[in-house]
C-alpha cells in the first residue's frame, strides 16, 4: 500500500506539467500563427484578398473607366479560356502532378471539330463529340503512363505536348477555318461566343460555362468520395493506397477528365476567337499553371481549390486590363505577374510549415 500511495503525487505532478504545457502552447498561438492556420484551411483566401486589393487599387486610379460593368465583364471574357484550362490543370496539380500538354490538347480538339465538319462534311454536333473524345483519349494516355507505367508527370506531359502539337500542325496543314464560314455552315461551333446582356454587362456563354465548371468541380472535390480521394493521392499516395484508395484509377480518371475539360476549352476557344486556328492558344499551358499557382494550389499536391484558380486567372486579367487602361508598357504586366508567381510559391511554403 505504501508503494501505491507514493505513486499518487507523481501522477498529480504529471497532470500539472501537462496543464502547463497546454497553457504554454495556447499562449504561443500568436496572431501570425492563427493567420497561418486560417490560410492553411482556406487556401483560396490569399488570391481572393489579392484580387479584391487589385480591384480597389485600379478602381481608385481609373475610377468608372475600370469599374464599369462592361470593363469588369470584359475581364471575365479575357480569362474564360484560361479559367477552363486552369480547372483541368488544377485537378492534375492537386494529385502532385503537372500537365504541360493542356494547351496543345485544347487546340487539337478544336482543330478536329473544325476539320471533321468542313473537310469530311460531318455534322457539326458529331464533330464536336469527336473533338471531345480526342481530348479525353489524350488525357487517358497521360494518366495511363503516369499511373501504370510510373513515368514522371512532367516528362509524360512534356512528350505529349510535343506529339500533340506536331499532330495538330500536320493534320490541319496549318490551315485556318474562317469565322465567316463557321457562322454560315456550322454556327454551333461558335456557341460559346454567344452572349447575354445584363444592363451594361456582357456575359458570353464561355464565361457562364467557366463559372459553372468551377462551381461543379468545387462541389465534386469537397463533397464526393472521388474528390476526397484526389486530395488524399496528392497529399500522400502511399498512405492513400494503404487506406483503400485506388490510386492508379484515381490518377487515370483525373488526367482523362482534364483532357475532356481541355477539349471543352477547345470548343470555347472557337467561340472566343470565332475561327479554328492551329496556332491559337499556344501559351495556354503556361497561363493555366500561372493561374493555378497564383490561385493558391500547392505544387506539392493535396491542398488548394479550383475556386482559387479562378481567382488567380482573374488577378491576371485585372492586371492586364488595368495596366492597359493606364497606358503602361505591356512588359510591366509580365513583370508583376512574375512577382505574383514567386510570392505565391513563397506564401505556400510558409503555409505548409504548419502542422494540422
C-alpha positions as CSV (number, residue, x, y, z in Angstrom):
1,X,0.0,0.0,0.0
2,X,2.8,2.3,0.8
3,X,4.3,2.0,-2.7
4,X,0.9,2.6,-4.3
5,X,0.4,5.8,-2.2
6,X,3.9,7.0,-3.2
7,X,2.9,6.9,-6.9
8,X,-0.1,9.3,-6.5
9,X,1.9,12.5,-6.2
10,X,3.8,11.6,-9.3
11,X,0.5,11.4,-11.3
12,X,-0.6,14.7,-10.0
13,X,2.8,16.3,-10.9
14,X,2.5,14.9,-14.4
15,X,-1.0,16.3,-14.7
16,X,0.2,19.7,-13.6
17,X,3.1,19.6,-16.1
18,X,0.7,18.7,-18.9
19,X,-1.6,21.6,-18.0
20,X,1.4,23.9,-18.0
21,X,2.5,22.6,-21.4
22,X,-1.0,23.1,-22.8
23,X,-1.2,26.6,-21.4
24,X,2.2,27.4,-22.9
25,X,1.1,26.1,-26.3
26,X,-2.0,28.2,-26.1
27,X,0.0,31.3,-25.4
28,X,2.3,30.5,-28.3
29,X,-0.7,30.7,-30.7
30,X,0.1,34.2,-31.9
31,X,-1.9,36.3,-34.3
32,X,0.5,35.3,-37.1
33,X,0.1,31.7,-36.2
34,X,-3.7,32.0,-36.3
35,X,-3.5,33.7,-39.8
36,X,-1.2,30.9,-41.0
37,X,-3.7,28.3,-39.8
38,X,-6.6,30.1,-41.4
39,X,-4.8,30.3,-44.7
40,X,-3.9,26.6,-44.5
41,X,-7.6,25.7,-44.0
42,X,-8.8,28.1,-46.8
43,X,-6.1,28.4,-49.4
44,X,-8.4,30.4,-51.7
45,X,-8.4,33.2,-49.2
46,X,-5.0,34.6,-50.3
47,X,-5.8,35.0,-54.0
48,X,-9.2,36.4,-53.1
49,X,-7.5,39.1,-50.9
50,X,-5.1,39.9,-53.7
51,X,-8.0,40.1,-56.2
52,X,-10.0,42.5,-54.1
53,X,-7.0,44.6,-53.4
54,X,-6.2,44.8,-57.1
55,X,-9.7,45.8,-57.9
56,X,-9.6,48.5,-55.3
57,X,-6.3,49.9,-56.4
58,X,-7.1,50.0,-60.1
59,X,-10.6,51.3,-59.3
60,X,-9.1,54.2,-57.3
61,X,-6.7,55.1,-60.1
62,X,-9.1,54.7,-63.1
63,X,-12.5,55.3,-61.5
64,X,-15.6,54.5,-63.5
65,X,-13.4,53.7,-66.6
66,X,-12.4,50.5,-64.8
67,X,-15.4,49.8,-62.6
68,X,-17.9,49.9,-65.4
69,X,-20.0,46.7,-65.9
70,X,-18.6,46.4,-69.4
71,X,-14.9,46.5,-68.3
72,X,-15.5,44.0,-65.4
73,X,-17.2,41.5,-67.7
74,X,-14.5,42.1,-70.3
75,X,-12.0,40.7,-67.7
76,X,-14.2,37.6,-67.4
77,X,-14.3,37.2,-71.2
78,X,-10.5,37.5,-71.4
79,X,-9.8,34.9,-68.8
80,X,-12.6,32.4,-69.8
81,X,-10.3,30.1,-71.7
82,X,-7.5,30.3,-69.1
83,X,-10.1,29.6,-66.3
84,X,-11.4,26.5,-68.1
85,X,-7.9,25.1,-68.9
86,X,-6.8,26.1,-65.4
87,X,-9.6,24.0,-63.9
88,X,-8.2,21.0,-65.8
89,X,-4.7,21.8,-64.6
90,X,-5.9,22.2,-61.0
91,X,-7.1,18.6,-60.9
92,X,-3.8,17.3,-62.1
93,X,-1.7,19.5,-59.7
94,X,-3.9,18.5,-56.8
95,X,-2.5,15.0,-57.3
96,X,1.0,16.4,-57.1
97,X,1.4,16.1,-60.9
98,X,1.5,18.6,-63.7
99,X,0.2,18.7,-67.3
100,X,2.2,20.6,-69.9
101,X,0.0,19.3,-72.7
102,X,-3.3,21.0,-71.8
103,X,-2.9,23.8,-74.3
104,X,-1.9,21.5,-77.2
105,X,-4.9,19.2,-76.4
106,X,-7.2,22.1,-76.4
107,X,-6.1,23.3,-79.8
108,X,-6.0,19.8,-81.3
109,X,-9.6,19.2,-80.1
110,X,-10.8,22.5,-81.7
111,X,-9.0,21.6,-85.0
112,X,-10.6,18.1,-85.0
113,X,-14.0,19.8,-84.5
114,X,-13.4,22.2,-87.4
115,X,-11.7,19.8,-89.8
116,X,-14.2,16.9,-89.3
117,X,-17.0,19.4,-90.1
118,X,-15.5,21.1,-93.1
119,X,-13.1,18.6,-94.6
120,X,-15.3,15.5,-94.2
121,X,-18.7,17.0,-94.2
122,X,-19.6,15.5,-90.8
123,X,-22.5,17.1,-88.8
124,X,-21.0,19.7,-86.5
125,X,-22.6,18.1,-83.5
126,X,-20.9,14.8,-84.2
127,X,-17.6,16.6,-85.0
128,X,-17.8,18.2,-81.5
129,X,-18.3,14.8,-79.9
130,X,-15.2,13.5,-81.8
131,X,-13.2,16.5,-80.6
132,X,-14.2,15.8,-77.0
133,X,-13.2,12.2,-77.5
134,X,-9.8,13.1,-78.8
135,X,-9.1,15.3,-75.8
136,X,-10.3,12.5,-73.4
137,X,-8.1,10.0,-75.2
138,X,-5.0,12.2,-74.9
139,X,-5.7,12.7,-71.2
140,X,-6.2,8.9,-70.7
141,X,-2.8,8.2,-72.3
142,X,-1.2,10.7,-70.0
143,X,-2.9,9.1,-67.0
144,X,-2.0,5.6,-68.0
145,X,1.7,6.4,-68.5
146,X,1.8,8.2,-65.1
147,X,-0.2,5.7,-63.1
148,X,0.6,2.3,-64.7
149,X,4.0,2.8,-66.3
150,X,5.1,5.0,-63.4
151,X,6.7,7.7,-65.6
152,X,7.1,11.2,-64.1
153,X,4.1,13.5,-65.0
154,X,6.5,16.3,-66.2
155,X,8.2,14.0,-68.7
156,X,5.0,12.4,-69.9
157,X,3.1,15.6,-70.5
158,X,6.1,17.3,-72.0
159,X,6.4,14.5,-74.5
160,X,2.6,14.5,-75.1
161,X,2.7,18.3,-75.7
162,X,5.3,17.9,-78.5
163,X,3.4,14.9,-80.0
164,X,0.0,16.7,-79.9
165,X,1.5,20.0,-81.2
166,X,3.1,18.2,-84.2
167,X,-0.1,16.2,-84.9
168,X,-2.1,19.5,-84.8
169,X,0.0,21.2,-87.4
170,X,0.4,18.1,-89.6
171,X,-3.3,17.2,-89.6
172,X,-4.5,20.8,-90.1
173,X,-1.8,21.6,-92.7
174,X,-1.6,24.9,-90.7
175,X,-5.0,25.9,-92.2
176,X,-7.3,28.3,-90.5
177,X,-11.1,27.9,-90.9
178,X,-12.5,31.4,-91.2
179,X,-15.1,32.8,-88.9
180,X,-17.5,33.6,-91.8
181,X,-17.5,30.0,-93.0
182,X,-18.2,28.7,-89.5
183,X,-21.0,31.2,-88.9
184,X,-22.6,30.2,-92.2
185,X,-22.3,26.4,-92.1
186,X,-21.7,25.3,-88.5
187,X,-22.7,28.1,-86.1
188,X,-22.9,25.6,-83.2
189,X,-19.0,25.6,-83.2
190,X,-19.2,29.3,-82.1
191,X,-21.8,28.5,-79.4
192,X,-19.6,29.7,-76.5
193,X,-19.1,33.0,-78.3
194,X,-22.8,33.9,-78.0
195,X,-23.7,36.3,-75.1
196,X,-26.4,37.7,-73.0
197,X,-26.7,41.3,-71.8
198,X,-27.5,42.3,-68.2
199,X,-27.6,46.1,-68.2
200,X,-24.2,47.2,-69.4
201,X,-22.6,43.8,-68.6
202,X,-22.0,41.2,-71.3
203,X,-21.7,37.6,-70.3
204,X,-20.6,35.2,-73.1
205,X,-21.7,31.5,-72.8
206,X,-18.0,30.7,-72.4
207,X,-17.9,32.8,-69.2
208,X,-21.0,31.2,-67.9
209,X,-19.6,27.8,-68.7
210,X,-16.4,28.6,-66.8
211,X,-18.2,29.7,-63.7
212,X,-20.5,26.6,-63.8
213,X,-17.5,24.3,-64.3
214,X,-15.6,25.8,-61.3
215,X,-18.8,25.5,-59.2
216,X,-19.3,21.9,-60.2
217,X,-15.7,20.9,-59.6
218,X,-15.6,22.7,-56.3
219,X,-18.6,20.7,-55.2
220,X,-17.2,17.4,-56.5
221,X,-13.8,17.8,-54.9
222,X,-15.3,18.8,-51.5
223,X,-18.5,16.7,-51.3
224,X,-17.8,13.4,-53.0
225,X,-15.6,10.4,-52.2
226,X,-13.8,10.8,-55.5
227,X,-12.8,14.4,-54.7
228,X,-11.5,13.4,-51.2
229,X,-9.5,10.6,-52.9
230,X,-7.9,13.2,-55.2
231,X,-6.7,15.2,-52.3
232,X,-5.5,12.1,-50.5
233,X,-3.5,10.9,-53.5
234,X,-1.9,14.4,-53.8
235,X,-1.1,14.5,-50.1
236,X,0.4,11.0,-49.7
237,X,-0.2,8.4,-52.3
238,X,1.3,5.6,-50.2
239,X,-0.9,6.4,-47.2
240,X,-3.9,6.7,-49.6
241,X,-3.1,3.2,-51.0
242,X,-3.0,1.7,-47.6
243,X,-6.3,3.3,-46.6
244,X,-8.0,1.6,-49.6
245,X,-7.9,4.3,-52.2
246,X,-7.3,3.0,-55.7
247,X,-4.5,5.5,-56.5
248,X,-3.9,4.3,-60.1
249,X,-7.6,4.5,-61.0
250,X,-7.9,8.0,-59.5
251,X,-4.8,9.2,-61.4
252,X,-6.1,7.9,-64.7
253,X,-9.6,9.4,-64.1
254,X,-8.0,12.8,-63.2
255,X,-5.9,13.0,-66.4
256,X,-8.8,11.8,-68.5
257,X,-11.2,14.3,-67.1
258,X,-8.5,17.0,-67.5
259,X,-8.3,16.0,-71.2
260,X,-12.1,16.3,-71.6
261,X,-12.1,19.7,-70.0
262,X,-9.3,20.8,-72.3
263,X,-11.4,19.6,-75.3
264,X,-14.3,21.7,-74.0
265,X,-11.9,24.6,-73.7
266,X,-11.1,24.0,-77.4
267,X,-14.8,24.4,-78.3
268,X,-15.0,27.5,-76.1
269,X,-11.8,28.8,-77.9
270,X,-13.6,28.6,-81.3
271,X,-16.4,30.7,-79.8
272,X,-13.9,33.2,-78.3
273,X,-11.9,33.9,-81.5
274,X,-14.6,32.9,-84.0
275,X,-12.3,30.7,-86.1
276,X,-10.5,27.4,-85.9
277,X,-6.8,28.2,-85.9
278,X,-4.0,25.6,-85.2
279,X,-1.8,28.5,-83.9
280,X,-4.3,29.7,-81.2
281,X,-3.8,29.2,-77.5
282,X,-0.1,28.5,-77.7
283,X,0.6,29.8,-74.2
284,X,-2.5,28.2,-72.6
285,X,-0.3,25.7,-70.6
286,X,1.8,28.4,-69.1
287,X,-1.2,30.6,-68.4
288,X,-3.0,27.8,-66.7
289,X,-0.1,27.0,-64.4
290,X,0.2,30.7,-63.6
291,X,-3.5,30.8,-62.6
292,X,-3.1,27.7,-60.5
293,X,0.0,28.9,-58.7
294,X,-1.4,32.4,-58.0
295,X,-4.6,30.8,-57.0
296,X,-3.0,29.1,-54.0
297,X,-2.9,25.4,-55.2
298,X,0.2,23.8,-53.8
299,X,2.5,22.4,-56.4
300,X,3.3,19.6,-53.9
301,X,-0.3,18.4,-54.2
302,X,-3.1,17.8,-51.7
303,X,-4.0,21.4,-50.9
304,X,-5.9,24.1,-52.8
305,X,-9.2,24.6,-54.7
306,X,-10.4,25.2,-58.2
307,X,-12.1,28.4,-56.9
308,X,-8.6,29.7,-56.1
309,X,-7.6,29.0,-59.7
310,X,-10.4,31.1,-60.9
311,X,-9.3,33.9,-58.6
312,X,-5.8,33.5,-59.9
313,X,-6.9,33.8,-63.5
314,X,-9.0,36.9,-62.6
315,X,-6.0,38.5,-60.9
316,X,-4.0,38.2,-64.2
317,X,-7.0,39.6,-66.1
318,X,-7.3,42.6,-63.7
319,X,-3.6,43.4,-64.0
320,X,-3.7,43.1,-67.8
321,X,-6.7,45.3,-68.3
322,X,-5.8,47.8,-65.6
323,X,-2.3,48.4,-66.8
324,X,-3.5,48.6,-70.4
325,X,-6.1,51.3,-69.4
326,X,-3.4,53.2,-67.6
327,X,-1.3,53.2,-70.7
328,X,1.8,51.4,-69.4
329,X,4.2,49.2,-71.3
330,X,2.7,45.7,-71.6
331,X,6.0,44.3,-70.2
332,X,5.0,45.6,-66.8
333,X,2.2,43.1,-66.8
334,X,4.6,40.2,-67.2
335,X,6.9,41.7,-64.5
336,X,4.1,42.0,-62.0
337,X,2.7,38.5,-62.8
338,X,6.2,37.1,-62.3
339,X,6.4,38.8,-58.9
340,X,3.0,37.3,-58.0
341,X,4.0,33.8,-59.0
342,X,7.2,33.9,-56.8
343,X,5.2,35.5,-54.0
344,X,2.5,32.8,-54.2
345,X,5.0,30.0,-54.0
346,X,6.7,31.7,-51.0
347,X,3.4,32.0,-49.2
348,X,2.6,28.4,-50.0
349,X,5.9,27.2,-48.5
350,X,5.2,29.4,-45.4
351,X,1.7,28.0,-45.0
352,X,2.9,24.4,-45.4
353,X,5.1,24.7,-42.4
354,X,2.1,24.5,-40.1
355,X,1.2,21.0,-38.8
356,X,-2.5,20.3,-38.9
